[in-house]
Amino acid sequence: MTAAAATKFLYLPAVIFPMLLFFRASAAGIAPDTLNNGGNITDGGTLVSAGGSFTLGFFSPTGVPTKIYLGIWFTASPDAVCWVANRDSPLNNTSGVLVISSAGTLRLLDGSGQTAWSSNTTGASAITVAQLLESGNLVVREQSSGAALWQSFDHPSNTLIAGMRLGKDPQTGAEWSLTSWRAPNDPTPGNCRRVMDTKGLPDCVSWNGGVKKYRTGPWNGLWFSGVPEMASYSEMFSNQVVVRPDEVAYIFNSTAGAPFSRLVLNEVGVLQRLAWDPASRVWNLFAQAPRDVCDDYAMCGAFGLCNVNSASTLFCSCIDGFSPVSPTQWSMRESSGGCRRNVPLECGNGATTDGFMVVRGVKLPDTDNTTVDMSATVEQCRERCLANCSCVAYAAADIRGGGGGSGCVMWTDDIVDVRYVDKGQDLYVRLAKSELVSKKRRDVAKILLPVVASVLALTAVCMYIIWICKLRGKRRNMDLQRKMMLGYLSASEFGDENVELPFVSFGDIVTATNNFSEDNMLGQGGFGKVYKGMMDENKEVAIKRLCQGSGQGVEEFRNEVVLIANLQHRNLVRLLGCCIHGDEKLLIYEYLPNKSLDSFIFDTASKQVLDWPTRFKIIKGISRGLLYLHRDSRLTIVHRDLKPSNILLDAHMSPKISDFGMARIFGGNQQQANTNRVVGTYGYMPPEYAMDGAFSVKSDTYSFGVILLEIISGLKISLTHIPDFPNLLAYAWSLWKEGKAMDLVDSSLVESCSHVEVFRCIHIGLLCVQDNPNSRPLMSSVVFMLENETTELSVPKQPVYFSQRYSGAQETGENTGSSMNNTSLTVLEGR
């Protein structure tokens, strides 16, 4: 097995999936959604669901025009057939007709009048109707009572769509499973099946003939144990497993406004999650399973553990306390023989000399031969497993609610199909007491050796520091103490054990900037000046030198050092180092050659460089950077000073958010904070912050909305040259209310921009600047709205406008103290 075989295909949006090509007959005009008693559909006729999402009719696979099938497909993508009636009995070179018989049964007849397929509706009254629902479900129901007698959702083909079930009825044995096509152009049932395994905990399993090929891992209340990525899809669809006496089934449902999605079991047994992109009219591969070699069922055999990120070309290892059954086979990269215990278990005669070793972050083993008790606690699981000499492992069955989970699943046979996954579960494996003692000693040795090495290294460092202090004198000693104190305070206040950021000597910075030459200066503001410099190996950097009178003092300096040093995102500026030298405070950043966003969008000559695709890319980049700060980073961070001059552009015009001196961290479940010291820049502050000092992640949403409207219009928020309007928000709202939103667009973009994208961005911008923070969307919603044109947007409310009586801070962009005396509220009606 080679490392190349472990390539990950999974969860890459925008990977285009090649379309399966079909030919289908179609009819002109508007088709009904219902076939009434006594009616029929012939070749060329269709039923179309009320909303137009799905079509039922006749089709022939590409290259096989003599075989005709009755099926249901997505109207927008006729090649995406999601259900086939007569898979086993195509109409061979003959026309067909779909009728409702006098007995109330839906029947497909061939040219000779023979039944090729039937719904086999039992207990039907003489008067029934067949209706294609907007969900894609074909339902046969009694006309009088409306009771459903048969539905296509109970008879899946190779595709699962929203609202369908994958599972079984334990009482009747009825099963809802997927069966692959025999070939891309042959709907005949193939060898591959996707079923719900209910022998232990619910688990979705793929079979190829009689061979189990892949399993998701058991359902743990939140996701299938081996597919924790499911939790990240909530903006597109929700997942659930229903467990009742008459039904154990997996169901997914699309969220409002999300694009179509389908799960397809292809002819080679790979399950693919496909999402429809209405703009490019293609199905994108969103996910697939199996995704790599560790997903192959029982890849490492009994008590084996698969790790796709292994540095070795052998992805399998044995769980601690076990060794390969056949070392020779393992050396030949054949590990399916699995592992066996090094030391037999000591259980017997009531003795409890065994113990458990935890294997963290794994997909739980196959639960076919397990005991499940959902009422037990995890501690009770441990006690019951120890009391049963046949029990070899246990785990929590339900991880909802945290605290180690609840419910009990216990294995009494070999455990198979275990692999490492992100956000995996804890598996407790039983070992003999002597093996646990031996392992404990090995673990102590593993810990002790690095600790001893660290102590020796620390001693050497301390001796070196003492020597440096004595050699260079008292002043140098003070500088080192400042650096150490900065690191200590940063770590203790922000929860980081180590701020991995180098301290750069002041002498190196002086050399890099040619003694802070005016020729090297890139810009300046209230914080001080920024210089271009050349550091090690001719690396270009930008150096911010905070002046002594800067509003950013030690607290803001330390805040920015610790925050940016621990944030890593393509749309955030990278901090490379810092320096404290006497009263000097300096920050070293990556050098971005295109400076800041404001130098383009507000400059008559430079704005021509930013065409609409570039501006749209910048808008989306800023939104993703904010989403990372608000949700995806380990800390929840509110920037509080977002404006165009703090958006820097790299060589490819990709945006990077900078200047975190005013940023604040939210901990735990904190949603909002207040301050008596309002800082930031007027025009970009939301009303609740400027007036009351209240801020939250919605404060950044407001600032983003202002920037978005500035990028589109090329106008500053202050808007001094258009009469009757105090600022850009008033102007944008007036045009919006009058239906003239496109008049807001920068004249340099009018000819080349996408009107649909621009109009949508204006709409989103107005949603972001609503005066009530609860009415503004979260940045996760903003990102989704920007990247999904079909998502419906709510109607914005009229914003509250701020007009400034004293223009100094707004023009210079300086951070300002209390704002209470410098602003007035204005509400305007559109012209």
N, C-alpha and C positions, 0 to 999 in steps of 0.2 A: 504494500500500500504506500503510495507516495503522498507528499504534502499537497500536491496539486489536486489530488482527488478530494481533498477536504475543502475546496473552494466554497465559500458561502454564496448562495444565490438569493437568500431570503431577505424580505423586507427592504427592498430598494424601490421606492416610488419612482415613477417616470421611466422604468425599464419597459420598453415597448414589447408587447406580446404579439407575435405574428398571428394574424387572423386566420381561422379555419374558413375555407371558401366553400360556399354552397350556392346552388341555384334554386330559386323558389318561384313558383308561379304566383302572380299577384293580380288583383282585380282593381279596376278604377272605381272612383267614387268613395263615399264614406261607408265603411262596413259597420254592421251592428255588432253588439257585444253578446247577444243572446240568440240561441237557436231554439225556437218554440216547438211545441209538440206538433208533429206532422211535417215540420220543415226539414230542409237539408242544405248541405254545403257540397258543391261539386268542385272538381279540380279547377282552380282559378279563383274560387270564392274564399272569403276569410271571415273570421270574427276578430274584432279589435276591441280591447278593453276600453272602458269609458274614458279614461285619461289618455289613451293612445300609447301606453307604455309597452303593451304586449300584443302580439298577433298570433292567431291560430289559422293554419292553412296547410296546403300540400307543398312539399318540396322534394327535390332530387339532389343527392350529394353530387359534388363536382366529379365529373368523369364517369358517373354511373346514371345516365339519363333514363335508363329502363327501369330503375327502381324508384318507386314513389312512396313517400312516407307522410303521415299526418303528424304535425308537430306544433310546438309553441316556441316563438322566438322573440327577442327584443326588437321592437319596431324600428328603433334607431339603428340597429345593427342586425340585419336579417341573417347574417351568417352565424350569429350567436344563438343556436337552437338550445333551449333549456329543457325541453321535454319532448319525447317521441312516443306515440301511441303504439304503432305496429312495428316495434323493433325487430321482432322475430319473423314477421310475415309481411314484407314489402309488397306493394302492388306491382307485379312484374309486367311492365310495358302495357299497363291497362289503366284506364281512368277509374277514379274512385268517387264515392259519395258518402258523406257523413249524415246519418239520419237519427232521429229519435223514434224507436219502434213503437208500435201500438201498446207494447207492454211497459213502456217508459224507460227502455234501456238505450243508451247511446251506442250506436253500431257503425262500424266502418265497413262498407261493402265494396267488393271489387267489381270489374266490368260484367262478370257473370252473375252478380247478385249474391255471391258467397260472402260470409262474414270473415273479414281479415282480422278484425279486432272488435272487442266489446267491453263496455264498462262493467258488465256482469252485475248490474244493479239489482239487488234483491229487495223484495217487499215494496217495489215501486207501485204507485198508483198509475192509472192509465194516462194521466196528464202530468207530464214533467217537462222541465225546460233545462237547457244547458247554457251556462253563462261564463264567459271569460272575465274574471275579476281584474281589477287594476294591479293586484299583487302578482298576477301571472298564474293564478290558480283557476283551472277549469272545474266548475262545480255543476253537478246534476242535482236538481232539487225538485221537490213536489211543488207544483204551481200554487196549490191552495194554501198549504201550511208554510211553505218556504223552507221546510226541513231539508238539509243536505243529505243526499243518498249516496253520493260518490264524489270524490275530488281527486284531481291529478296530483296534488301535493302528497297524497297517501301512496303514490306510485312513482317515486323519483326515477329519473334516467341516470345520467352521469353528472347532473348539475344540481347544486343546492342554491336557492335564491332566498332572499329575505322572507322570513315567515314560515319557511319549510322546516320539517323536523328530520333529524338524523337520529334514529333510535329504535326502540321496540316497546311493545306492550307485554310486560312480564306475565300478564294473566292469560292472554290469548295467543301469545307467540308471534303476533303480527310485527313485521319489521319494516322500517323505513331506511333504506340504505341506497348508496350510489353504486352503479355498475358501469364500468368504462365501456366506451365504444370499442369495437374490434379493431378499427382503423380510423384515421381522421375523416375518411369519406364512407364509413360503414357503421351505422348506428347499432348493428347487431350486438347484443351483450358480449363483452370481452371477458378476459380472465380476471380482471382486477376489480376488487370491491372495497367499499369504505363503509364500515359498520360501527355501531355503538356496542362496545363490550360491557356487559352488565354483570359479569361473574363476580367482580369485586367492586371497586369504586368505578363510576362511569368513566370510560376511556375510549377515544375514537381510534380505530385500528384499520389499517390498510392491508388487504390480502391480495396475493397473486396466486390464483388457484387455491391450493391448500396450504400455502406458505405465508406465514405472518411476516410482513415486510416493514411496517412502521407503526408506531403508536405515539399518540400525543403525550402520554402520561396521564394519570388520573386527575379528574376534576377536583380542585381543592377549595371551591367556594368562590374563587376570584378568576381563575384561569386554569387551563390544563397544565399540569405540573411541568411539562417539557416545553410549553409555549408561553412563557410569561409576557412575551411581547404583545399578547392579546389586549393587555390592559392599556396599551398606548393608542388603541384604535378608536377610543370612545367618541372622537369627533366625527367619525364616519359611520360606525355601527356599534351596536352593543351585543354582547355574547351572554348566553345563559344556558344552564343545564337544568331541566325540569326533572324532578324525581318524585313520582307518585306511584301508588299501587298499580295503576293502569298505564303508566307512561314513564319511561326514562329516555330523555331525548335532549340533543343539542339543538339550539335555535339561535340564529343571529337576526337582528333587525336593524335596518338602516335608520340613521338619525335624520331629522328633518333637513331637507335641502342637500343631503349628501348624494353623490353620484351613484348610479347603479353599481352593484357589486355581485359577484357570483363565485361560487366554489365549484371547480370543475375537476373531476377525476379523469385524467387523460388515459390514452390507450396503454401507456407503460406503467401506470399506477402512481403517477405523481399528482398530488392534489395541489391545484393552483388557485390562489385568490386573485381574481381579476377585477379591476375597477375601471369603469367607463369614463373616458375623457371626452366630453361633448365638444370641446374646442377642436381637438385634432381628430376626433371620431375614431379613436382606437382604444382597445382594451389594454391597459397597462398592467404588467405583472407586479402585484403588490406583495405577494408572499407565495412560497411554495414549500411543500413538505413531501418527502424528506428533503432537508436543505443541505446536508453534508454527510460524511461517512459515519459520524457518530449517531445519526438518526437511523441507520440500518439496524433492524431489530436484532437484539442479542449480539451485537458486533463483538463484544468482549467476553461473551459467555457468562457462566455463573460467577457471581461475586467479582466480576470485572468492572472497570470504571473507564469510560471513554472521555478523552479530552481533546477536542479538535484544535485547541491552541497549543498543544504539546510541541516543544522544540524538537522533539524526535519525530522521525517518520513513522514510528509505531505509536498510534494514538491510544492504545489500550495499556492499562496498568491494573494491578490487583489492589483491591481495598486493603488497607493496613491490616495485618494479621493473616493475610492470605498470600499464596504463591502460585505461579502457573502450574496447572496440571501437567503440561508437557512443555518444559523449557525449550526443548528442541524446536517444537512447532512455533513457539513465540519468537524464537530467534529467526525463523523463516517468515515472520510477519503474518502468521496464522494464529489468531488468538481466540477463535470461536470456541475452543475447548475449555476456556474459562480457568477459574482458580479454585484452590482448595485450602482448607484451614492449615495453618502452621501447627496449632496446638488444639486438640479436641476440647470441646466444651466440658465443664466439670459438673454440670447440673446432675442431680440424682439424689434420691432419698431426702428430698426436701431441702437440699443444700442450695444456697444462693451465692455461690462463690464466683459466678460469672458477673460480668459488667457490660457496659456499652461504650462504644466509641462513636462519636458523631462524625458523619460525613456531610459536610456543609455544601449548600449551593448546587443540588443535583435534581435531575428529573427522577421522580420516585420509580422504583422497579415495577414490573408487571404485577398487577394485583389479582390475577386469575385465581391463585390459590392462597387467599388471605382470609383473615377474620376481621370484620368491620363492626365497630360499635361507635355510633355517632354521639352517644350520650356520655362517653367516658372523657376524662381529662387526659392530657398528655402524661401526667405523673401516674395516673391509673394504668395507662398503656404500659408504662415501664414495669410496674409491679406485676401486671398480668403476664407480660412476656417472660419475666424472670421465673414466675411460678409454673410456666409451661416449658418443659424441656425441649419441645419441638420448635419453639419460637426462636427465630434467628435474627429478627429485626423488627422495628416498629417505627411509626412516624405519625405526625398529626394528619388527620383526614381533612380538616377544614382550617385554613389559615386566616379566615376573616377575624377581625378584632384584635390582631396582634397577640402579644404575650405568649408566643410559642404555639398558638393554635389550639384546636380542640378536636374531639373525636379521635378514634383509635383505629388504625389499620396495622395488623400484625402479620408478618410473613412466617410460615411454618415450613417452607421449602426453599430451594435455591432462589436467590434473588438475581434477576436478569434484567438487562436493558437499562443500565444506569449510566448517566452521562452528566457532565458539568453543564449548567446553563446559567445565564445571568438571572438573578433573583430566584435562584433555585431553592429547594426546601432542605430541611435537615433530616437526614436519615440516620437512625440509631442502630448500629450493627452490633450484635452480641459477640463478645470475645471471652475467652477463658481468663480468669484472674491473673494467671502467670503471664499471659500475653499482654494484658493491660499494664502490668508492672513494668515489663520490658519496654513497652512502647512509651510509658511515662519517662523512663530513664533516657530513652533516645530523644524524646521531646525536650527534656531538661538539658541534655547535651547540646541540642540544636539551639536552644535559647542561651545557654551559658557561654558557649564559645563566642558568639557575636557580642555578648555583653562584656566579656573579658577584653575582647579586641577593642570594643568601644571605649572601655575605661582606659586602656593603655593609650589609645589614640587621643582621648580627651586629656590625659596627663601630659602627653607630648605637646598638644596644642597649648595647654595652660603654661607649660614651661617656655614655649616659644613666645607667648604673649608677654610673659614676665620679662623675657630677654629684650623684646621689642620696646617695652615700656621703659626699661632702664636705659636702653641705648638711645632712644629718641626723646626722652624727657617728658616733663609733666604735661605739655600741651598735647602731645601725641596720645598720652594716656587718657586725657579727657575726651578726645575724639573717639577712641575705641570704646570708652564707657558709654558715650552717647549712642553709638551703633548697637552695642549690646543691649542697652536699655530699650532702644526702639524695637528691636526684635522681641525682647521679653514682653513689653507692653502689647505689641501687636498680637503675639501668640495668646497671651492670657485674655485679652479683651475680645478677640474675634474667634476664639475657639480653635486656632490652628497650632499644631504642635511645632511646625517649622515653616516659616515664610521663606521659600526658596528663591531669594532674590539677592544678587550680588551687590555688595557695597563697592562703589567705584571711588578711587582716590581723587581728591580735588585736583592734584597735579595732573592726572591723566585727562581730566575734563578741560583744564586750562589749555593743555597741549592740543586736545581734539578740536577746540573752538578757536584756536589761534588767539588765546588770551581774550576770549569773548569779543572778537573783532566785529565791528559793525557790518563788515562784508558777509559774515556768517549768520547774521540775525535773520530769522524767518518771519518774526512777528512779535507783537507784544500786546498786553492787555493789563487789566487791573491786577493780575497775579504776578506780573513780571514780564520777562522776555524769553523767547524761544530761539535757540541757536542750532544751526546745522553743524555736525561734527563728524570726524572720522575716528572710529575707535579701532580695536584690534582687527587685524587682517583687512584693513581698508573697508570696514563696515560702516555704512552711513547711518547716523542716528540723529534724533532730535532731542535737544537738551533744554528742559524747562528750568529756568533760574528764578526762584521765587524771591521777589524783592522784600526788603525788611518791612516795608509799609503795606505789604500785600494783605488782603482780607483773609487769605489762606495761611493760617498759622500752623503751629506744630500739630494740632488735632487734625486739620484738614490734610496736611502733608502725610501724616501717619495713616489716615483713612485711605488716601489714594494708594499709598504703597501697598498696604495689606490687601485692599480689595482687588486691584488689578493684578497683583502678583498671584492671586488665587483664582482668577477668572481666565478661562481659555475658550475663546469663540472667534470664528472668522470675522465677525462684525464688531469686535471690540479691539481697541488699540492694545498692543503688547507693551508692557513695561519691562525694560531690560535691566534696569539697575537704579540705584539712588546714591546720594552722597549727602552727608552732614559734615560741614567744616566750619567750626565756629558758629557764626550767625547765618552762614550760607546753607540753604536747603535746595537741592537739585534733584531732578528726576530725568532719567534717560529712557526715551521711548524708541520704538522702531520708527524709521524715517519714512514718511509717506509723501511722495513727490508732488502730488496734486493738491496739497494743502487742504483747506476746509471747504465745505459745501457752499457757504455763503459767498466765497470768492468767485463762484461760477454763476449761481442762479440770480444774483443781484447785480451782476456786471454785464453791461450791454454787449461788450465784445466777447466775453468769455462764455456767456450763456448759450451761444451757438454750438459750443462743443457738446453740450448735453442734449442729445436728441431724446425722443420719448422713451424708446427701449432702455436707454441708459438711466433716465430718471425713474422709470418704473422699477428697474433693478435696484436703484438706490433706496427707493421707498420700501421695497420688500426686505432689503438687507437691514435697514434700520429696525423694521418691525421684528425681524428674527433676533437681532441683538437684544432688543428689549424683552422679548419672550424668554430668552436665556436668562436675563437678569431677574425677571419676575418669577419664573417657574422652573427652569431647567438647571440652573446652577444649584450648588449645595446650599447656598444662602439666598434668601429672598431680598433683592436689592432694589431700592428706589433711587433713581439717578438725581432727580430734583433740579437739574440745570441743563435739560436737553434743549438745544438750539442749533441752528445751522453751523455756527462757528465751532461747535463742539462735535461736529460730524466731519471726520477727516476722510480723504479719498486716496486709495492706493493707486498704483500705476495702471490698474485695470478699471478704475473708477468704481471699485467696490467700497461701500461705506464702512467706517469703523468709528464706533462711539468712543469718545474720549472725555477727559476731565471728570474724575470721580471724587473730587475734593469735597463736594457737597452731598455725596451719596449717603444713604442710610440703610442699615440692615434691619430687616424684620425677623424676629425669631418666633419659633413655634407656630401658633395659630394667630399671631398678631396680624390684624388687617389694616390698622390705621394708627397714626401717631400725631402728636401735636407739638408745636414748638413756639416759643416766644420770639425766636430769632428767625424771621423769614428771610431766606437767601434765594438767589436765583436771578432771573432776568424778566422784567415786566413784559407782558404780551404773551409769554410762554407759561406763566403761572396760571393754574386754574383758580377760579373764584374762591373756593373754600380754603385754599392755601394763602392766597394774597390777603384775604380778609380776616381769617380766623387761625391761620397757622396749621390747619389740618392737612396732612398729606398721606398718600397711599400709593399703590401701584397705579391707580386711576389718575394720579397726578401726571405721571409720565405719559399715560394715554392721551391726556389733554395736550401736552407739549408735542407729542407725535402728530396729533391732528393739525396743529398750527403749522408744523414743518411741512406736512403733506400738502396743505393748501399753498404754502409758499413755493414749494417745488413745482407745483402745477402752474401757478400764476406768474412766477418770477417776481412777485411783489412782496415787500416786507410787511410784517404784521402791523407796523405803525401806519402805513398807507397815507403818507402826508400829502400826496399830490392828487388824490381823488376827492373832490368836495362832497360834503353831506355824509361822509362815512368816517367814524372815528378810527376804524382799523379794518384789517383784511377780513375778519370774521363777519362784520356787519355787511361788507361788500359781497362776500360769498353767499351769505344767507339771502340777501336781497335778490341776487341773480337766480338763486335756487328757487325762491318762492315765485319768481316771475317766469320760470321755465326757461331761463337763459343761462343755465349753468356753464355751457360751453364758452360763453363770453369771458369766463374767468381765465381761460387757458392762455398761457404765454404765446404771444404772436409768433414766436420762432418755432412753435410746436404745431400750430393749427393744421398745416398741410400734411405733416408726416405722422401724427399721433393716431392711435386707435381710439376712436370716440367712445367705444364701449368701455375700454379700460379707464380712460380719463374720467368719464362720467361716474363710473363706479368708485374711483378714488376720491372724487369730490364728495360723493355720498358718504363714504367711510370717514373722510375727514370731518364732516359735519357731525357724524355720530360721536366722534372722539372728543369734540369740543363742547358737548352739552354741559350746561352748568351743574347739573346734579351728577355727582360721580357715580351713583348707582345706575344712571342711564347710559354711561359710557361702556363700551365693550371691553373685556379683558384683551390683552395682547394676543392670547391664544386664538380668540375669535377673530381679531383683526387679521392675523396671519392667514387663517382659514378663509376669510372673506376675500382677501387679496389673491389667493391662489386658486379659488374655485368660483368661476364666474356665474355658475348656475345657482349659487346659494342666495336665497332671498334675504334682502336687507330690511331692517325696520325703518320706520319713517323718523328722521331726526326732528328734534324740537328746536325752537328758536334759542340760540345761545345768549348768555349775558355777556355784553361787551365791556371791556375795560379801556377807558381812555385815561392817559397819564397827564397830569398837570405839569409835572416837571420832567423834562425830556432827557436830562443828562444821563441817567443810568441806562435808559432804553437805547440811546444812541451808541453808547460805548460798550454796552453789554456787561457792565460791571455787576458783580454781586452786590446786593443791597441789603441793608438791615431792615428795620420795621417798615412795612409798606402801608400802614394804616393811613398816613397823611398824604400819600402820593397817588392814590387812585380814586376814581369815581366810577360808579356803575351806570351803564347806559343801555337802554333797550330801545331798538329802532324798529319801525315797521318798514317792509320792503317798499321800494318806490312803485 
